[in-house]
């Protein structure tokens, strides 16, 4: 809904941003599984899944902590990415970065157990199976 104010209404809520991040994370787990099938060697596949899991762990910490801190710092004025043209001043980009970082952190939080679960699934696969690789 648009008003005379150029900022899109209603304003973002933490619950909605986190829910969308969780949906993104749920969509990323099957994509990670399919992408890991394109890594042919067994050790390379395990390494790939382990590195994605560690990267997700890093993004959870940075995304959620910084996102919540920025959200707290800009509490009355949280903006969507579509509101980028309304940003003024040096502190304005933080109002857009807060929901983006929170969404990335929550999606990585959902991706993290999926990546490590796939890692242990590939590690325990029997030799010669399609999951084991070459």
RADADA-V183402 format. One record per residue. RES is the residue in one letter. PSI is psi as a letter, one per 30 degrees, with the letter a starting at -180 (999 if undefined). Layout:
# RADADA-V183402
<<RES/PSI> <RES/PSI>>
This chain:
# RADADA-V183402
<<X/k> <X/k> <X/a> <X/f> <X/k> <X/f> <X/k> <X/k> <X/l> <X/l> <X/l> <X/k> <X/k> <X/e> <X/e> <X/e> <X/e> <X/e> <X/e> <X/e> <X/e> <X/e> <X/e> <X/e> <X/e> <X/e> <X/f> <X/f> <X/e> <X/e> <X/e> <X/e> <X/e> <X/e> <X/e> <X/f> <X/f> <X/f> <X/j> <X/e> <X/k> <X/e> <X/e> <X/e> <X/e> <X/e> <X/e> <X/e> <X/e> <X/e> <X/e> <X/e> <X/e> <X/e> <X/e> <X/e> <X/e> <X/e> <X/f> <X/e> <X/e> <X/e> <X/e> <X/e> <X/e> <X/e> <X/e> <X/e> <X/e> <X/e> <X/e> <X/e> <X/e> <X/g> <X/e> <X/f> <X/i> <X/k> <X/l> <X/l> <X/f> <X/f> <X/g> <X/e> <X/f> <X/f> <X/k> <X/k> <X/l> <X/e> <X/f> <X/e> <X/f> <X/f> <X/f> <X/e> <X/f> <X/e> <X/e> <X/e> <X/e> <X/e> <X/e> <X/e> <X/e> <X/e> <X/e> <X/e> <X/e> <X/e> <X/e> <X/e> <X/f> <X/e> <X/e> <X/e> <X/e> <X/e> <X/e> <X/f> <X/e> <X/e> <X/e> <X/g> <X/k> <X/l> <X/k> <X/f> <X/l> <X/f> <X/f> <X/e> <X/a> <X/999>>
